[in-house]
Amino acid sequence: MKSWYPITALLIGSSLLGWAALFAKWALIEAGPEIIGFYRMLFALPLLFLLNKARFPKINNVFLMAILAGSFFAGDLTLWHTGVGLTSASNATFMVGLSPLWVSLWSWNKHGKPPQLFILGLFLAICGAAVLAFFRSFSFQLGAGELISLGASFFYAACTIALSKSRASLTAIEALIGMSLGACVTLFFIGVIRQQNFTHFSSHTWAYFLGLTLIVQIGGWASISWSLKHFEARVASMALMLQQVATLFLGVVVLNELPLVSDWWGSALILSGLFIGLFLSKKS
């Protein structure tokens, strides 16, 4: 296998996650955030089952770790959407974007200090995320919305770590089945508790659910899951920051949104940080 295959798969998968915000934005007109996530996972399960040659993974501690990753992911989605409702989208998104920092600190504790170039790259990428947020109605405050969104970043970090651990002995598809199953069940119960509407959607909304399934959950997360066999969790978590740049790019191309000058600067900082942290630090 070519040495550049894993990093290419990781970056492609992270880029495909950029579609999540667009499909969710369109689907939120009729559906609650938990329901959007629920159908995204539900529709993915039979397809993943077929990709796994119609075999259900063996239930053991490693598969339960993948299920736990999905439950963490459901927690991340729920808290982030709740945080957005209590503060600005910029504040909430920036707080969730701190997830790679928590994964790196965990990795530092478990595996030792990462290379200095990786630390520099992560710093630049977070600065880029801060630039994107600051010039889009970011405000310096630490209210309930910010704290809830910060909690979402911990759940996202936990999801990345748990999914990475499950890839120790599971295939990429098996790990993704566990993740999707855990998220699906958790989001279902959250939707029931919050008395969300599970039916009576237009054909457009069902199409958005399907788009999330095929592009984000199958295409994006399958690529990421496969690459996790070849990287530490901190590397994968940092690469996931490419999602912010991809979302911005898709907003310009698909939604004809006019980018700010700060968007270019922020994206350039994120991409520079990823190049230094993922490529230069590896060479050193």
VOTIVO-457715 format. One record per residue (C-alpha): residue number from 0; z negated, y, x negated; residue in one letter. Coordinates in nm, 3 decimals, padded with zeros to 5 digits. Layout:
<nodes>
NODE, nr, zz, yy, xx, rest
NODE, NUM, Z, Y, X, A
...
</nodes>
This chain:
<nodes>
NODE, nr, zz, yy, xx, rest
NODE, 0, 00.000, 00.000, 00.000, M
NODE, 1, 00.090, 00.346, -00.129, K
NODE, 2, -00.214, 00.548, -00.237, S
NODE, 3, -00.107, 00.844, -00.022, W
NODE, 4, -00.087, 00.645, 00.302, Y
NODE, 5, -00.459, 00.677, 00.397, P
NODE, 6, -00.483, 01.053, 00.340, I
NODE, 7, -00.153, 01.104, 00.524, T
NODE, 8, -00.280, 00.902, 00.822, A
NODE, 9, -00.606, 01.098, 00.818, L
NODE, 10, -00.431, 01.435, 00.819, L
NODE, 11, -00.177, 01.331, 01.084, I
NODE, 12, -00.457, 01.199, 01.305, G
NODE, 13, -00.658, 01.520, 01.260, S
NODE, 14, -00.351, 01.726, 01.349, S
NODE, 15, -00.290, 01.526, 01.667, L
NODE, 16, -00.645, 01.610, 01.776, L
NODE, 17, -00.521, 01.967, 01.810, G
NODE, 18, -00.362, 01.866, 02.141, W
NODE, 19, -00.705, 01.791, 02.287, A
NODE, 20, -00.788, 02.156, 02.354, A
NODE, 21, -00.453, 02.219, 02.525, L
NODE, 22, -00.464, 01.917, 02.755, F
NODE, 23, -00.832, 01.984, 02.834, A
NODE, 24, -00.756, 02.349, 02.911, K
NODE, 25, -00.489, 02.248, 03.161, W
NODE, 26, -00.695, 01.967, 03.315, A
NODE, 27, -01.008, 02.185, 03.353, L
NODE, 28, -00.836, 02.365, 03.641, I
NODE, 29, -00.919, 02.065, 03.863, E
NODE, 30, -01.151, 01.833, 03.668, A
NODE, 31, -01.489, 01.865, 03.503, G
NODE, 32, -01.515, 01.820, 03.126, P
NODE, 33, -01.698, 01.486, 03.149, E
NODE, 34, -01.432, 01.350, 03.386, I
NODE, 35, -01.153, 01.456, 03.151, I
NODE, 36, -01.320, 01.265, 02.870, G
NODE, 37, -01.395, 00.968, 03.094, F
NODE, 38, -01.031, 00.915, 03.198, Y
NODE, 39, -00.912, 00.975, 02.843, R
NODE, 40, -01.125, 00.681, 02.730, M
NODE, 41, -01.068, 00.466, 03.039, L
NODE, 42, -00.689, 00.483, 03.014, F
NODE, 43, -00.706, 00.408, 02.641, A
NODE, 44, -00.903, 00.082, 02.675, L
NODE, 45, -00.630, -00.143, 02.824, P
NODE, 46, -00.375, -00.008, 02.576, L
NODE, 47, -00.610, -00.071, 02.284, L
NODE, 48, -00.679, -00.418, 02.422, F
NODE, 49, -00.306, -00.495, 02.414, L
NODE, 50, -00.273, -00.350, 02.063, L
NODE, 51, -00.553, -00.586, 01.960, N
NODE, 52, -00.336, -00.881, 02.076, K
NODE, 53, -00.528, -00.908, 02.405, A
NODE, 54, -00.846, -01.008, 02.221, R
NODE, 55, -01.180, -00.841, 02.285, F
NODE, 56, -01.373, -00.776, 01.962, P
NODE, 57, -01.662, -01.003, 01.878, K
NODE, 58, -01.985, -00.843, 01.994, I
NODE, 59, -02.213, -00.802, 01.694, N
NODE, 60, -02.413, -00.527, 01.525, N
NODE, 61, -02.103, -00.369, 01.372, V
NODE, 62, -01.923, -00.351, 01.707, F
NODE, 63, -02.237, -00.204, 01.863, L
NODE, 64, -02.221, 00.063, 01.591, M
NODE, 65, -01.870, 00.154, 01.712, A
NODE, 66, -02.001, 00.172, 02.071, I
NODE, 67, -02.282, 00.398, 01.947, L
NODE, 68, -02.018, 00.620, 01.783, A
NODE, 69, -01.855, 00.659, 02.124, G
NODE, 70, -02.185, 00.752, 02.287, S
NODE, 71, -02.238, 01.016, 02.017, F
NODE, 72, -01.887, 01.145, 02.083, F
NODE, 73, -01.963, 01.170, 02.455, A
NODE, 74, -02.275, 01.369, 02.368, G
NODE, 75, -02.068, 01.600, 02.152, D
NODE, 76, -01.815, 01.664, 02.430, L
NODE, 77, -02.084, 01.724, 02.692, T
NODE, 78, -02.294, 01.960, 02.479, L
NODE, 79, -01.993, 02.152, 02.350, W
NODE, 80, -01.851, 02.214, 02.697, H
NODE, 81, -02.198, 02.313, 02.817, T
NODE, 82, -02.235, 02.550, 02.523, G
NODE, 83, -01.900, 02.713, 02.599, V
NODE, 84, -02.031, 02.790, 02.947, G
NODE, 85, -02.337, 02.967, 02.806, L
NODE, 86, -02.182, 03.165, 02.521, T
NODE, 87, -01.839, 03.265, 02.394, S
NODE, 88, -01.585, 02.997, 02.306, A
NODE, 89, -01.573, 03.141, 01.953, S
NODE, 90, -01.946, 03.099, 01.899, N
NODE, 91, -01.947, 02.748, 02.045, A
NODE, 92, -01.644, 02.634, 01.846, T
NODE, 93, -01.781, 02.770, 01.520, F
NODE, 94, -02.115, 02.595, 01.574, M
NODE, 95, -01.944, 02.261, 01.642, V
NODE, 96, -01.726, 02.320, 01.337, G
NODE, 97, -02.036, 02.290, 01.117, L
NODE, 98, -02.023, 01.912, 01.164, S
NODE, 99, -01.867, 01.844, 00.817, P
NODE, 100, -02.165, 02.017, 00.658, L
NODE, 101, -02.411, 01.775, 00.819, W
NODE, 102, -02.198, 01.473, 00.724, V
NODE, 103, -02.176, 01.598, 00.364, S
NODE, 104, -02.553, 01.648, 00.346, L
NODE, 105, -02.605, 01.295, 00.480, W
NODE, 106, -02.354, 01.159, 00.228, S
NODE, 107, -02.523, 01.353, -00.053, W
NODE, 108, -02.854, 01.190, 00.036, N
NODE, 109, -02.700, 00.841, 00.058, K
NODE, 110, -02.436, 00.844, -00.217, H
NODE, 111, -02.531, 01.127, -00.447, G
NODE, 112, -02.396, 01.476, -00.505, K
NODE, 113, -02.025, 01.514, -00.419, P
NODE, 114, -01.782, 01.666, -00.674, P
NODE, 115, -01.813, 02.040, -00.722, Q
NODE, 116, -01.453, 02.094, -00.610, L
NODE, 117, -01.534, 01.915, -00.284, F
NODE, 118, -01.828, 02.151, -00.227, I
NODE, 119, -01.603, 02.450, -00.302, L
NODE, 120, -01.336, 02.319, -00.064, G
NODE, 121, -01.588, 02.265, 00.214, L
NODE, 122, -01.727, 02.616, 00.163, F
NODE, 123, -01.378, 02.769, 00.188, L
NODE, 124, -01.293, 02.563, 00.498, A
NODE, 125, -01.613, 02.671, 00.676, I
NODE, 126, -01.542, 03.032, 00.576, C
NODE, 127, -01.196, 02.992, 00.730, G
NODE, 128, -01.350, 02.862, 01.052, A
NODE, 129, -01.586, 03.161, 01.048, A
NODE, 130, -01.290, 03.401, 01.014, V
NODE, 131, -01.113, 03.235, 01.309, L
NODE, 132, -01.428, 03.270, 01.519, A
NODE, 133, -01.542, 03.615, 01.402, F
NODE, 134, -01.230, 03.797, 01.510, F
NODE, 135, -01.215, 03.616, 01.844, R
NODE, 136, -01.523, 03.763, 02.012, S
NODE, 137, -01.780, 03.598, 01.781, F
NODE, 138, -02.123, 03.757, 01.809, S
NODE, 139, -02.424, 03.719, 01.580, F
NODE, 140, -02.678, 03.566, 01.813, Q
NODE, 141, -02.868, 03.239, 01.847, L
NODE, 142, -02.914, 03.182, 02.217, G
NODE, 143, -02.911, 02.869, 02.431, A
NODE, 144, -02.531, 02.836, 02.408, G
NODE, 145, -02.535, 02.850, 02.029, E
NODE, 146, -02.822, 02.602, 02.000, L
NODE, 147, -02.657, 02.357, 02.240, I
NODE, 148, -02.327, 02.385, 02.050, S
NODE, 149, -02.515, 02.332, 01.725, L
NODE, 150, -02.656, 02.015, 01.880, G
NODE, 151, -02.298, 01.911, 01.958, A
NODE, 152, -02.214, 01.942, 01.588, S
NODE, 153, -02.490, 01.692, 01.506, F
NODE, 154, -02.351, 01.449, 01.763, F
NODE, 155, -02.000, 01.488, 01.619, Y
NODE, 156, -02.136, 01.426, 01.270, A
NODE, 157, -02.323, 01.117, 01.392, A
NODE, 158, -02.004, 00.991, 01.559, C
NODE, 159, -01.807, 01.025, 01.235, T
NODE, 160, -02.075, 00.845, 01.034, I
NODE, 161, -02.118, 00.563, 01.286, A
NODE, 162, -01.742, 00.509, 01.323, L
NODE, 163, -01.705, 00.506, 00.946, S
NODE, 164, -01.980, 00.244, 00.918, K
NODE, 165, -01.818, 00.026, 01.185, S
NODE, 166, -01.496, 00.017, 00.984, R
NODE, 167, -01.678, -00.183, 00.715, A
NODE, 168, -01.581, -00.506, 00.894, S
NODE, 169, -01.389, -00.406, 01.209, L
NODE, 170, -01.019, -00.334, 01.224, T
NODE, 171, -00.910, 00.017, 01.318, A
NODE, 172, -00.825, -00.091, 01.674, I
NODE, 173, -01.149, -00.288, 01.718, E
NODE, 174, -01.353, 00.013, 01.605, A
NODE, 175, -01.158, 00.238, 01.842, L
NODE, 176, -01.215, -00.004, 02.131, I
NODE, 177, -01.589, 00.017, 02.068, G
NODE, 178, -01.581, 00.395, 02.039, M
NODE, 179, -01.373, 00.438, 02.356, S
NODE, 180, -01.594, 00.195, 02.549, L
NODE, 181, -01.915, 00.368, 02.444, G
NODE, 182, -01.777, 00.712, 02.530, A
NODE, 183, -01.629, 00.593, 02.861, C
NODE, 184, -01.955, 00.443, 02.989, V
NODE, 185, -02.166, 00.737, 02.871, T
NODE, 186, -01.933, 00.996, 03.022, L
NODE, 187, -01.921, 00.803, 03.350, F
NODE, 188, -02.298, 00.818, 03.391, F
NODE, 189, -02.305, 01.186, 03.288, I
NODE, 190, -02.035, 01.259, 03.547, G
NODE, 191, -02.232, 01.075, 03.817, V
NODE, 192, -02.554, 01.256, 03.729, I
NODE, 193, -02.374, 01.591, 03.739, R
NODE, 194, -02.203, 01.493, 04.066, Q
NODE, 195, -01.856, 01.552, 03.927, Q
NODE, 196, -01.541, 01.476, 04.127, N
NODE, 197, -01.371, 01.156, 04.000, F
NODE, 198, -01.067, 01.161, 04.231, T
NODE, 199, -00.829, 01.383, 04.431, H
NODE, 200, -00.642, 01.533, 04.138, F
NODE, 201, -00.283, 01.650, 04.133, S
NODE, 202, -00.011, 01.457, 03.950, S
NODE, 203, -00.016, 01.723, 03.679, H
NODE, 204, -00.384, 01.662, 03.602, T
NODE, 205, -00.332, 01.285, 03.587, W
NODE, 206, -00.048, 01.354, 03.345, A
NODE, 207, -00.284, 01.560, 03.128, Y
NODE, 208, -00.532, 01.271, 03.125, F
NODE, 209, -00.250, 01.042, 03.011, L
NODE, 210, -00.145, 01.290, 02.744, G
NODE, 211, -00.499, 01.297, 02.608, L
NODE, 212, -00.497, 00.918, 02.603, T
NODE, 213, -00.165, 00.864, 02.429, L
NODE, 214, -00.156, 01.156, 02.186, I
NODE, 215, -00.522, 01.221, 02.109, V
NODE, 216, -00.714, 00.897, 02.164, Q
NODE, 217, -00.444, 00.642, 02.070, I
NODE, 218, -00.233, 00.843, 01.826, G
NODE, 219, -00.494, 01.070, 01.671, G
NODE, 220, -00.807, 00.858, 01.662, W
NODE, 221, -00.625, 00.535, 01.577, A
NODE, 222, -00.485, 00.704, 01.264, S
NODE, 223, -00.828, 00.842, 01.176, I
NODE, 224, -00.997, 00.507, 01.242, S
NODE, 225, -00.749, 00.328, 01.015, W
NODE, 226, -00.800, 00.579, 00.732, S
NODE, 227, -01.181, 00.553, 00.750, L
NODE, 228, -01.156, 00.220, 00.566, K
NODE, 229, -01.044, 00.412, 00.259, H
NODE, 230, -01.271, 00.720, 00.257, F
NODE, 231, -01.633, 00.821, 00.273, E
NODE, 232, -01.742, 00.979, 00.600, A
NODE, 233, -01.771, 01.323, 00.436, R
NODE, 234, -01.402, 01.320, 00.343, V
NODE, 235, -01.294, 01.224, 00.695, A
NODE, 236, -01.525, 01.482, 00.852, S
NODE, 237, -01.383, 01.758, 00.634, M
NODE, 238, -01.025, 01.655, 00.713, A
NODE, 239, -01.105, 01.682, 01.085, L
NODE, 240, -01.125, 02.060, 01.036, M
NODE, 241, -00.745, 02.053, 01.033, L
NODE, 242, -00.776, 02.019, 01.411, Q
NODE, 243, -00.864, 02.389, 01.436, Q
NODE, 244, -00.545, 02.491, 01.255, V
NODE, 245, -00.337, 02.248, 01.461, A
NODE, 246, -00.481, 02.385, 01.787, T
NODE, 247, -00.397, 02.741, 01.679, L
NODE, 248, -00.041, 02.638, 01.583, F
NODE, 249, 00.014, 02.454, 01.911, L
NODE, 250, -00.117, 02.754, 02.103, G
NODE, 251, 00.151, 02.968, 01.940, V
NODE, 252, 00.433, 02.716, 01.989, V
NODE, 253, 00.346, 02.565, 02.328, V
NODE, 254, 00.157, 02.846, 02.503, L
NODE, 255, 00.336, 03.139, 02.332, N
NODE, 256, -00.002, 03.283, 02.231, E
NODE, 257, 00.023, 03.574, 01.989, L
NODE, 258, -00.177, 03.495, 01.673, P
NODE, 259, -00.399, 03.758, 01.514, L
NODE, 260, -00.375, 03.851, 01.149, V
NODE, 261, -00.719, 03.695, 01.109, S
NODE, 262, -00.580, 03.367, 01.241, D
NODE, 263, -00.344, 03.346, 00.944, W
NODE, 264, -00.625, 03.429, 00.700, W
NODE, 265, -00.862, 03.181, 00.860, G
NODE, 266, -00.599, 02.906, 00.865, S
NODE, 267, -00.509, 02.977, 00.503, A
NODE, 268, -00.875, 02.945, 00.400, L
NODE, 269, -00.915, 02.616, 00.590, I
NODE, 270, -00.595, 02.471, 00.440, L
NODE, 271, -00.692, 02.589, 00.092, S
NODE, 272, -01.035, 02.435, 00.133, G
NODE, 273, -00.884, 02.105, 00.247, L
NODE, 274, -00.642, 02.102, -00.046, F
NODE, 275, -00.920, 02.165, -00.297, I
NODE, 276, -01.173, 01.934, -00.132, G
NODE, 277, -00.942, 01.644, -00.047, L
NODE, 278, -00.685, 01.649, -00.327, F
NODE, 279, -00.807, 01.841, -00.632, L
NODE, 280, -01.161, 01.699, -00.615, S
NODE, 281, -01.016, 01.346, -00.601, K
NODE, 282, -00.804, 01.410, -00.911, K
NODE, 283, -01.103, 01.548, -01.099, S
</nodes>
